[in-house]
Amino acid sequence: MKNRRNILKIVSVIALLSIVVPSKKFDIPYGLLLFLEPLERINEHDVSTDLIVQILGILGLFLIFLKNKMASILGYILAIIPLLTILLNIRPPHFSLLFWISLIIFMICSFIVFKQNLRTSYK
């Protein structure tokens, strides 16, 4: 059971990091955007709420793999918040098929992990 949960966590994180975010010039995987944009902002000395949200997103990726079930759920929430802030600025027709496939895989795997975490934490 724990091995299955770990596999689902890995698949959900890979799906999350491979979500293709459309931009003006070309599409960028969310994983690159999540790790490279904070470095760019730090180099420019631009400390803003976007930087804090992206750093919390990176922290969320590490929290997902903790053994504490509530920390894992918090990790999923923190990891998805930067994606939501990015997607609020993009119009829906610009999303590609790779975006939707990765997003659906992430949603299914994370829902199963949530369900398993909540079921085992209240027993």
N, CA, C and O atoms as a GROMACS GRO file, in nm:
protein
  492
    1MET      N    1   0.082  -0.120   0.000
    1MET     CA    2   0.000   0.000   0.000
    1MET      C    3   0.086   0.126   0.000
    1MET      O    4   0.059   0.221  -0.073
    2LYS      N    5   0.192   0.126   0.084
    2LYS     CA    6   0.279   0.244   0.088
    2LYS      C    7   0.358   0.256  -0.041
    2LYS      O    8   0.386   0.367  -0.087
    3ASN      N    9   0.396   0.143  -0.099
    3ASN     CA   10   0.470   0.147  -0.225
    3ASN      C   11   0.382   0.206  -0.335
    3ASN      O   12   0.430   0.284  -0.418
    4ARG      N   13   0.256   0.170  -0.337
    4ARG     CA   14   0.163   0.222  -0.436
    4ARG      C   15   0.144   0.372  -0.417
    4ARG      O   16   0.137   0.447  -0.515
    5ARG      N   17   0.136   0.416  -0.292
    5ARG     CA   18   0.120   0.559  -0.262
    5ARG      C   19   0.243   0.637  -0.308
    5ARG      O   20   0.231   0.746  -0.363
    6ASN      N   21   0.362   0.580  -0.285
    6ASN     CA   22   0.485   0.648  -0.328
    6ASN      C   23   0.493   0.659  -0.479
    6ASN      O   24   0.536   0.761  -0.532
    7ILE      N   25   0.451   0.554  -0.548
    7ILE     CA   26   0.450   0.557  -0.695
    7ILE      C   27   0.352   0.664  -0.744
    7ILE      O   28   0.382   0.737  -0.838
    8LEU      N   29   0.236   0.672  -0.681
    8LEU     CA   30   0.138   0.773  -0.720
    8LEU      C   31   0.190   0.914  -0.693
    8LEU      O   32   0.165   1.006  -0.771
    9LYS      N   33   0.263   0.931  -0.584
    9LYS     CA   34   0.322   1.062  -0.555
    9LYS      C   35   0.424   1.100  -0.662
    9LYS      O   36   0.425   1.214  -0.709
   10ILE      N   37   0.508   1.006  -0.699
   10ILE     CA   38   0.610   1.034  -0.801
   10ILE      C   39   0.545   1.066  -0.935
   10ILE      O   40   0.585   1.160  -1.002
   11VAL      N   41   0.444   0.989  -0.972
   11VAL     CA   42   0.375   1.014  -1.100
   11VAL      C   43   0.305   1.149  -1.097
   11VAL      O   44   0.307   1.222  -1.196
   12SER      N   45   0.243   1.183  -0.985
   12SER     CA   46   0.173   1.313  -0.978
   12SER      C   47   0.271   1.429  -0.984
   12SER      O   48   0.242   1.530  -1.047
   13VAL      N   49   0.387   1.417  -0.919
   13VAL     CA   50   0.486   1.525  -0.924
   13VAL      C   51   0.545   1.537  -1.065
   13VAL      O   52   0.565   1.648  -1.114
   14ILE      N   53   0.572   1.425  -1.130
   14ILE     CA   54   0.623   1.430  -1.268
   14ILE      C   55   0.518   1.494  -1.360
   14ILE      O   56   0.552   1.574  -1.447
   15ALA      N   57   0.393   1.458  -1.341
   15ALA     CA   58   0.286   1.517  -1.423
   15ALA      C   59   0.274   1.668  -1.395
   15ALA      O   60   0.254   1.746  -1.487
   16LEU      N   61   0.287   1.707  -1.268
   16LEU     CA   62   0.279   1.849  -1.233
   16LEU      C   63   0.394   1.927  -1.297
   16LEU      O   64   0.372   2.034  -1.354
   17LEU      N   65   0.515   1.873  -1.288
   17LEU     CA   66   0.631   1.943  -1.342
   17LEU      C   67   0.633   1.944  -1.494
   17LEU      O   68   0.700   2.028  -1.555
   18SER      N   69   0.561   1.853  -1.557
   18SER     CA   70   0.559   1.849  -1.703
   18SER      C   71   0.440   1.921  -1.764
   18SER      O   72   0.422   1.918  -1.886
   19ILE      N   73   0.359   1.986  -1.684
   19ILE     CA   74   0.249   2.066  -1.738
   19ILE      C   75   0.310   2.178  -1.822
   19ILE      O   76   0.396   2.252  -1.774
   20VAL      N   77   0.264   2.191  -1.944
   20VAL     CA   78   0.319   2.289  -2.037
   20VAL      C   79   0.242   2.419  -2.024
   20VAL      O   80   0.122   2.426  -2.051
   21VAL      N   81   0.314   2.524  -1.981
   21VAL     CA   82   0.253   2.656  -1.962
   21VAL      C   83   0.280   2.740  -2.087
   21VAL      O   84   0.396   2.761  -2.122
   22PRO      N   85   0.176   2.787  -2.153
   22PRO     CA   86   0.197   2.869  -2.272
   22PRO      C   87   0.253   3.006  -2.236
   22PRO      O   88   0.215   3.065  -2.134
   23SER      N   89   0.342   3.056  -2.319
   23SER     CA   90   0.395   3.191  -2.300
   23SER      C   91   0.393   3.262  -2.436
   23SER      O   92   0.341   3.208  -2.533
   24LYS      N   93   0.449   3.382  -2.441
   24LYS     CA   94   0.442   3.461  -2.564
   24LYS      C   95   0.522   3.399  -2.677
   24LYS      O   96   0.477   3.397  -2.792
   25LYS      N   97   0.642   3.349  -2.647
   25LYS     CA   98   0.728   3.298  -2.754
   25LYS      C   99   0.713   3.147  -2.774
   25LYS      O  100   0.695   3.102  -2.887
   26PHE      N  101   0.721   3.069  -2.666
   26PHE     CA  102   0.710   2.924  -2.677
   26PHE      C  103   0.661   2.869  -2.544
   26PHE      O  104   0.667   2.935  -2.441
   27ASP      N  105   0.613   2.746  -2.549
   27ASP     CA  106   0.559   2.682  -2.429
   27ASP      C  107   0.673   2.633  -2.340
   27ASP      O  108   0.775   2.584  -2.389
   28ILE      N  109   0.654   2.647  -2.208
   28ILE     CA  110   0.757   2.612  -2.110
   28ILE      C  111   0.698   2.512  -2.011
   28ILE      O  112   0.586   2.532  -1.964
   29PRO      N  113   0.771   2.404  -1.979
   29PRO     CA  114   0.723   2.314  -1.874
   29PRO      C  115   0.721   2.385  -1.739
   29PRO      O  116   0.807   2.467  -1.708
   30TYR      N  117   0.621   2.353  -1.660
   30TYR     CA  118   0.603   2.416  -1.531
   30TYR      C  119   0.723   2.394  -1.440
   30TYR      O  120   0.756   2.481  -1.359
   31GLY      N  121   0.789   2.280  -1.450
   31GLY     CA  122   0.906   2.252  -1.367
   31GLY      C  123   1.018   2.351  -1.392
   31GLY      O  124   1.079   2.400  -1.297
   32LEU      N  125   1.045   2.379  -1.518
   32LEU     CA  126   1.149   2.479  -1.550
   32LEU      C  127   1.108   2.616  -1.501
   32LEU      O  128   1.190   2.690  -1.445
   33LEU      N  129   0.984   2.650  -1.521
   33LEU     CA  130   0.935   2.780  -1.478
   33LEU      C  131   0.942   2.794  -1.327
   33LEU      O  132   0.976   2.901  -1.276
   34LEU      N  133   0.909   2.688  -1.256
   34LEU     CA  134   0.909   2.692  -1.110
   34LEU      C  135   1.049   2.708  -1.053
   34LEU      O  136   1.068   2.777  -0.953
   35PHE      N  137   1.148   2.644  -1.116
   35PHE     CA  138   1.283   2.649  -1.061
   35PHE      C  139   1.367   2.765  -1.116
   35PHE      O  140   1.454   2.816  -1.045
   36LEU      N  141   1.342   2.808  -1.239
   36LEU     CA  142   1.426   2.911  -1.299
   36LEU      C  143   1.377   3.053  -1.273
   36LEU      O  144   1.459   3.145  -1.262
   37GLU      N  145   1.248   3.074  -1.265
   37GLU     CA  146   1.198   3.209  -1.245
   37GLU      C  147   1.237   3.268  -1.109
   37GLU      O  148   1.270   3.387  -1.104
   38PRO      N  149   1.236   3.192  -0.999
   38PRO     CA  150   1.285   3.251  -0.874
   38PRO      C  151   1.432   3.292  -0.880
   38PRO      O  152   1.472   3.392  -0.822
   39LEU      N  153   1.513   3.213  -0.951
   39LEU     CA  154   1.654   3.250  -0.966
   39LEU      C  155   1.669   3.382  -1.041
   39LEU      O  156   1.753   3.465  -1.007
   40GLU      N  157   1.587   3.399  -1.144
   40GLU     CA  158   1.592   3.524  -1.220
   40GLU      C  159   1.549   3.642  -1.133
   40GLU      O  160   1.610   3.748  -1.137
   41ARG      N  161   1.444   3.622  -1.055
   41ARG     CA  162   1.396   3.731  -0.968
   41ARG      C  163   1.496   3.765  -0.858
   41ARG      O  164   1.512   3.882  -0.822
   42ILE      N  165   1.563   3.664  -0.805
   42ILE     CA  166   1.663   3.690  -0.701
   42ILE      C  167   1.781   3.765  -0.761
   42ILE      O  168   1.834   3.856  -0.697
   43ASN      N  169   1.824   3.729  -0.882
   43ASN     CA  170   1.935   3.799  -0.946
   43ASN      C  171   1.901   3.945  -0.976
   43ASN      O  172   1.989   4.031  -0.973
   44GLU      N  173   1.775   3.972  -1.004
   44GLU     CA  174   1.732   4.110  -1.031
   44GLU      C  175   1.697   4.185  -0.903
   44GLU      O  176   1.657   4.302  -0.909
   45HIS      N  177   1.711   4.121  -0.787
   45HIS     CA  178   1.676   4.180  -0.656
   45HIS      C  179   1.529   4.222  -0.653
   45HIS      O  180   1.494   4.325  -0.595
   46ASP      N  181   1.445   4.141  -0.714
   46ASP     CA  182   1.301   4.167  -0.718
   46ASP      C  183   1.232   4.076  -0.617
   46ASP      O  184   1.192   3.964  -0.650
   47VAL      N  185   1.220   4.124  -0.494
   47VAL     CA  186   1.153   4.046  -0.392
   47VAL      C  187   1.007   4.088  -0.390
   47VAL      O  188   0.973   4.201  -0.353
   48SER      N  189   0.921   3.996  -0.431
   48SER     CA  190   0.778   4.026  -0.438
   48SER      C  191   0.700   3.904  -0.389
   48SER      O  192   0.758   3.802  -0.352
   49THR      N  193   0.570   3.918  -0.389
   49THR     CA  194   0.487   3.806  -0.346
   49THR      C  195   0.497   3.689  -0.443
   49THR      O  196   0.484   3.574  -0.402
   50ASP      N  197   0.519   3.717  -0.572
   50ASP     CA  198   0.536   3.608  -0.670
   50ASP      C  199   0.657   3.523  -0.636
   50ASP      O  200   0.652   3.400  -0.647
   51LEU      N  201   0.765   3.586  -0.595
   51LEU     CA  202   0.885   3.512  -0.557
   51LEU      C  203   0.859   3.425  -0.436
   51LEU      O  204   0.902   3.309  -0.432
   52ILE      N  205   0.789   3.479  -0.338
   52ILE     CA  206   0.758   3.403  -0.217
   52ILE      C  207   0.668   3.285  -0.250
   52ILE      O  208   0.688   3.175  -0.198
   53VAL      N  209   0.569   3.306  -0.336
   53VAL     CA  210   0.478   3.199  -0.375
   53VAL      C  211   0.554   3.089  -0.449
   53VAL      O  212   0.527   2.970  -0.428
   54GLN      N  213   0.648   3.125  -0.535
   54GLN     CA  214   0.724   3.025  -0.609
   54GLN      C  215   0.819   2.948  -0.518
   54GLN      O  216   0.839   2.828  -0.537
   55ILE      N  217   0.878   3.015  -0.421
   55ILE     CA  218   0.963   2.944  -0.325
   55ILE      C  219   0.880   2.849  -0.240
   55ILE      O  220   0.924   2.739  -0.209
   56LEU      N  221   0.760   2.892  -0.202
   56LEU     CA  222   0.670   2.801  -0.130
   56LEU      C  223   0.628   2.683  -0.217
   56LEU      O  224   0.608   2.573  -0.166
   57GLY      N  225   0.616   2.705  -0.349
   57GLY     CA  226   0.586   2.594  -0.441
   57GLY      C  227   0.698   2.492  -0.445
   57GLY      O  228   0.672   2.372  -0.448
   58ILE      N  229   0.822   2.540  -0.444
   58ILE     CA  230   0.937   2.448  -0.441
   58ILE      C  231   0.939   2.373  -0.309
   58ILE      O  232   0.965   2.252  -0.307
   59LEU      N  233   0.912   2.442  -0.199
   59LEU     CA  234   0.904   2.378  -0.068
   59LEU      C  235   0.794   2.272  -0.066
   59LEU      O  236   0.809   2.166  -0.006
   60GLY      N  237   0.682   2.302  -0.133
   60GLY     CA  238   0.572   2.207  -0.141
   60GLY      C  239   0.609   2.078  -0.210
   60GLY      O  240   0.562   1.970  -0.173
   61LEU      N  241   0.696   2.088  -0.312
   61LEU     CA  242   0.741   1.966  -0.381
   61LEU      C  243   0.818   1.874  -0.287
   61LEU      O  244   0.808   1.752  -0.298
   62PHE      N  245   0.892   1.932  -0.195
   62PHE     CA  246   0.966   1.850  -0.098
   62PHE      C  247   0.874   1.798   0.012
   62PHE      O  248   0.895   1.687   0.062
   63LEU      N  249   0.772   1.876   0.049
   63LEU     CA  250   0.678   1.831   0.153
   63LEU      C  251   0.594   1.713   0.108
   63LEU      O  252   0.548   1.635   0.190
   64ILE      N  253   0.573   1.700  -0.022
   64ILE     CA  254   0.491   1.591  -0.074
   64ILE      C  255   0.547   1.455  -0.032
   64ILE      O  256   0.471   1.362  -0.006
   65PHE      N  257   0.678   1.444  -0.027
   65PHE     CA  258   0.741   1.315  -0.002
   65PHE      C  259   0.770   1.287   0.146
   65PHE      O  260   0.835   1.187   0.177
   66LEU      N  261   0.723   1.372   0.236
   66LEU     CA  262   0.738   1.344   0.378
   66LEU      C  263   0.642   1.233   0.421
   66LEU      O  264   0.539   1.211   0.357
   67LYS      N  265   0.676   1.164   0.528
   67LYS     CA  266   0.591   1.054   0.574
   67LYS      C  267   0.466   1.106   0.646
   67LYS      O  268   0.366   1.034   0.654
   68ASN      N  269   0.471   1.227   0.696
   68ASN     CA  270   0.355   1.286   0.762
   68ASN      C  271   0.247   1.313   0.657
   68ASN      O  272   0.271   1.383   0.559
   69LYS      N  273   0.130   1.258   0.678
   69LYS     CA  274   0.024   1.266   0.577
   69LYS      C  275  -0.029   1.407   0.558
   69LYS      O  276  -0.058   1.448   0.446
   70MET      N  277  -0.042   1.482   0.667
   70MET     CA  278  -0.092   1.619   0.655
   70MET      C  279   0.011   1.711   0.589
   70MET      O  280  -0.025   1.803   0.516
   71ALA      N  281   0.139   1.686   0.613
   71ALA     CA  282   0.245   1.763   0.546
   71ALA      C  283   0.243   1.733   0.397
   71ALA      O  284   0.270   1.821   0.316
   72SER      N  285   0.213   1.610   0.361
   72SER     CA  286   0.205   1.572   0.220
   72SER      C  287   0.090   1.645   0.151
   72SER      O  288   0.105   1.693   0.039
   73ILE      N  289  -0.024   1.654   0.217
   73ILE     CA  290  -0.138   1.726   0.161
   73ILE      C  291  -0.105   1.874   0.149
   73ILE      O  292  -0.138   1.937   0.048
   74LEU      N  293  -0.041   1.931   0.251
   74LEU     CA  294   0.001   2.070   0.245
   74LEU      C  295   0.100   2.092   0.131
   74LEU      O  296   0.097   2.196   0.065
   75GLY      N  297   0.187   1.995   0.108
   75GLY     CA  298   0.282   2.003  -0.003
   75GLY      C  299   0.213   2.010  -0.138
   75GLY      O  300   0.254   2.088  -0.224
   76TYR      N  301   0.109   1.931  -0.158
   76TYR     CA  302   0.034   1.938  -0.283
   76TYR      C  303  -0.028   2.076  -0.302
   76TYR      O  304  -0.025   2.132  -0.411
   77ILE      N  305  -0.084   2.129  -0.196
   77ILE     CA  306  -0.148   2.261  -0.205
   77ILE      C  307  -0.044   2.368  -0.237
   77ILE      O  308  -0.067   2.454  -0.323
   78LEU      N  309   0.071   2.364  -0.168
   78LEU     CA  310   0.175   2.464  -0.194
   78LEU      C  311   0.235   2.449  -0.334
   78LEU      O  312   0.272   2.549  -0.395
   79ALA      N  313   0.244   2.327  -0.384
   79ALA     CA  314   0.303   2.305  -0.517
   79ALA      C  315   0.212   2.353  -0.629
   79ALA      O  316   0.261   2.392  -0.735
   80ILE      N  317   0.081   2.352  -0.607
   80ILE     CA  318  -0.012   2.389  -0.714
   80ILE      C  319  -0.041   2.540  -0.715
   80ILE      O  320  -0.085   2.592  -0.817
   81ILE      N  321  -0.019   2.610  -0.605
   81ILE     CA  322  -0.052   2.753  -0.598
   81ILE      C  323   0.024   2.837  -0.701
   81ILE      O  324  -0.038   2.921  -0.766
   82PRO      N  325   0.157   2.818  -0.721
   82PRO     CA  326   0.222   2.899  -0.825
   82PRO      C  327   0.167   2.873  -0.965
   82PRO      O  328   0.161   2.965  -1.047
   83LEU      N  329   0.126   2.749  -0.992
   83LEU     CA  330   0.066   2.719  -1.122
   83LEU      C  331  -0.065   2.794  -1.139
   83LEU      O  332  -0.094   2.845  -1.247
   84LEU      N  333  -0.143   2.802  -1.034
   84LEU     CA  334  -0.270   2.874  -1.041
   84LEU      C  335  -0.248   3.022  -1.066
   84LEU      O  336  -0.321   3.083  -1.144
   85THR      N  337  -0.149   3.080  -1.000
   85THR     CA  338  -0.122   3.223  -1.023
   85THR      C  339  -0.075   3.249  -1.166
   85THR      O  340  -0.105   3.354  -1.222
   86ILE      N  341  -0.002   3.155  -1.224
   86ILE     CA  342   0.042   3.170  -1.364
   86ILE      C  343  -0.076   3.156  -1.458
   86ILE      O  344  -0.090   3.232  -1.553
   87LEU      N  345  -0.162   3.058  -1.432
   87LEU     CA  346  -0.273   3.028  -1.523
   87LEU      C  347  -0.383   3.134  -1.519
   87LEU      O  348  -0.462   3.144  -1.613
   88LEU      N  349  -0.389   3.211  -1.413
   88LEU     CA  350  -0.489   3.317  -1.408
   88LEU      C  351  -0.462   3.427  -1.510
   88LEU      O  352  -0.552   3.503  -1.545
   89ASN      N  353  -0.339   3.435  -1.558
   89ASN     CA  354  -0.302   3.539  -1.654
   89ASN      C  355  -0.306   3.491  -1.799
   89ASN      O  356  -0.269   3.566  -1.889
   90ILE      N  357  -0.348   3.369  -1.823
   90ILE     CA  358  -0.348   3.312  -1.958
   90ILE      C  359  -0.491   3.279  -1.999
   90ILE      O  360  -0.570   3.231  -1.919
   91ARG      N  361  -0.522   3.306  -2.124
   91ARG     CA  362  -0.656   3.275  -2.175
   91ARG      C  363  -0.666   3.126  -2.209
   91ARG      O  364  -0.570   3.068  -2.257
   92PRO      N  365  -0.782   3.065  -2.185
   92PRO     CA  366  -0.799   2.921  -2.208
   92PRO      C  367  -0.771   2.871  -2.349
   92PRO      O  368  -0.723   2.758  -2.360
   93PRO      N  369  -0.795   2.945  -2.458
   93PRO     CA  370  -0.766   2.887  -2.590
   93PRO      C  371  -0.618   2.862  -2.616
   93PRO      O  372  -0.583   2.791  -2.712
   94HIS      N  373  -0.530   2.918  -2.534
   94HIS     CA  374  -0.386   2.903  -2.557
   94HIS      C  375  -0.329   2.774  -2.499
   94HIS      O  376  -0.210   2.747  -2.516
   95PHE      N  377  -0.410   2.695  -2.430
   95PHE     CA  378  -0.360   2.572  -2.368
   95PHE      C  379  -0.350   2.461  -2.472
   95PHE      O  380  -0.440   2.442  -2.553
   96SER      N  381  -0.239   2.388  -2.469
   96SER     CA  382  -0.217   2.280  -2.564
   96SER      C  383  -0.269   2.148  -2.509
   96SER      O  384  -0.313   2.139  -2.394
   97LEU      N  385  -0.263   2.046  -2.593
   97LEU     CA  386  -0.306   1.913  -2.552
   97LEU      C  387  -0.217   1.858  -2.440
   97LEU      O  388  -0.265   1.791  -2.349
   98LEU      N  389  -0.086   1.885  -2.448
   98LEU     CA  390   0.005   1.840  -2.343
   98LEU      C  391  -0.030   1.899  -2.207
   98LEU      O  392  -0.014   1.834  -2.104
   99PHE      N  393  -0.077   2.023  -2.207
   99PHE     CA  394  -0.122   2.086  -2.083
   99PHE      C  395  -0.235   2.006  -2.020
   99PHE      O  396  -0.231   1.974  -1.901
  100TRP      N  397  -0.335   1.975  -2.099
  100TRP     CA  398  -0.453   1.906  -2.046
  100TRP      C  399  -0.422   1.763  -2.003
  100TRP      O  400  -0.473   1.717  -1.901
  101ILE      N  401  -0.340   1.692  -2.080
  101ILE     CA  402  -0.306   1.554  -2.043
  101ILE      C  403  -0.230   1.551  -1.911
  101ILE      O  404  -0.263   1.472  -1.823
  102SER      N  405  -0.129   1.636  -1.898
  102SER     CA  406  -0.051   1.640  -1.774
  102SER      C  407  -0.136   1.683  -1.656
  102SER      O  408  -0.124   1.628  -1.546
  103LEU      N  409  -0.223   1.782  -1.678
  103LEU     CA  410  -0.308   1.830  -1.569
  103LEU      C  411  -0.405   1.722  -1.522
  103LEU      O  412  -0.427   1.706  -1.402
  104ILE      N  413  -0.463   1.648  -1.615
  104ILE     CA  414  -0.558   1.542  -1.578
  104ILE      C  415  -0.487   1.429  -1.504
  104ILE      O  416  -0.539   1.377  -1.406
  105ILE      N  417  -0.367   1.391  -1.551
  105ILE     CA  418  -0.290   1.287  -1.480
  105ILE      C  419  -0.256   1.332  -1.339
  105ILE      O  420  -0.268   1.255  -1.244
  106PHE      N  421  -0.214   1.459  -1.325
  106PHE     CA  422  -0.183   1.512  -1.192
  106PHE      C  423  -0.306   1.511  -1.102
  106PHE      O  424  -0.298   1.471  -0.986
  107MET      N  425  -0.419   1.554  -1.155
  107MET     CA  426  -0.541   1.562  -1.074
  107MET      C  427  -0.586   1.424  -1.028
  107MET      O  428  -0.624   1.406  -0.912
  108ILE      N  429  -0.581   1.325  -1.116
  108ILE     CA  430  -0.624   1.190  -1.080
  108ILE      C  431  -0.531   1.130  -0.975
  108ILE      O  432  -0.578   1.076  -0.874
  109CYS      N  433  -0.400   1.139  -0.997
  109CYS     CA  434  -0.304   1.081  -0.901
  109CYS      C  435  -0.310   1.151  -0.767
  109CYS      O  436  -0.306   1.086  -0.663
  110SER      N  437  -0.318   1.284  -0.767
  110SER     CA  438  -0.321   1.356  -0.639
  110SER      C  439  -0.453   1.330  -0.566
  110SER      O  440  -0.454   1.325  -0.443
  111PHE      N  441  -0.563   1.315  -0.639
  111PHE     CA  442  -0.690   1.282  -0.574
  111PHE      C  443  -0.683   1.146  -0.505
  111PHE      O  444  -0.732   1.131  -0.393
  112ILE      N  445  -0.622   1.048  -0.570
  112ILE     CA  446  -0.608   0.916  -0.509
  112ILE      C  447  -0.519   0.922  -0.385
  112ILE      O  448  -0.549   0.859  -0.284
  113VAL      N  449  -0.409   0.998  -0.394
  113VAL     CA  450  -0.320   1.013  -0.277
  113VAL      C  451  -0.393   1.085  -0.164
  113VAL      O  452  -0.382   1.044  -0.048
  114PHE      N  453  -0.468   1.191  -0.195
  114PHE     CA  454  -0.547   1.260  -0.092
  114PHE      C  455  -0.642   1.164  -0.024
  114PHE      O  456  -0.651   1.160   0.099
  115LYS      N  457  -0.713   1.087  -0.104
  115LYS     CA  458  -0.812   0.994  -0.051
  115LYS      C  459  -0.746   0.891   0.041
  115LYS      O  460  -0.799   0.860   0.148
  116GLN      N  461  -0.631   0.837  -0.001
  116GLN     CA  462  -0.561   0.741   0.081
  116GLN      C  463  -0.507   0.805   0.209
  116GLN      O  464  -0.514   0.744   0.316
  117ASN      N  465  -0.453   0.925   0.199
  117ASN     CA  466  -0.400   0.994   0.317
  117ASN      C  467  -0.509   1.025   0.417
  117ASN      O  468  -0.490   1.006   0.538
  118LEU      N  469  -0.622   1.072   0.370
  118LEU     CA  470  -0.730   1.106   0.461
  118LEU      C  471  -0.793   0.982   0.522
  118LEU      O  472  -0.833   0.983   0.638
  119ARG      N  473  -0.802   0.875   0.444
  119ARG     CA  474  -0.860   0.751   0.495
  119ARG      C  475  -0.772   0.691   0.605
  119ARG      O  476  -0.823   0.646   0.708
  120THR      N  477  -0.640   0.690   0.585
  120THR     CA  478  -0.552   0.629   0.684
  120THR      C  479  -0.525   0.719   0.804
  120THR      O  480  -0.491   0.669   0.911
  121SER      N  481  -0.540   0.850   0.788
  121SER     CA  482  -0.514   0.939   0.901
  121SER      C  483  -0.629   0.943   1.000
  121SER      O  484  -0.608   0.980   1.116
  122TYR      N  485  -0.750   0.905   0.959
  122TYR     CA  486  -0.863   0.908   1.048
  122TYR      C  487  -0.902   0.769   1.100
  122TYR      O  488  -1.006   0.755   1.164
  123LYS      N  489  -0.822   0.668   1.074
  123LYS     CA  490  -0.853   0.534   1.125
  123LYS      C  491  -0.796   0.518   1.264
  123LYS      O  492  -0.812   0.412   1.325
   0.00000   0.00000   0.00000
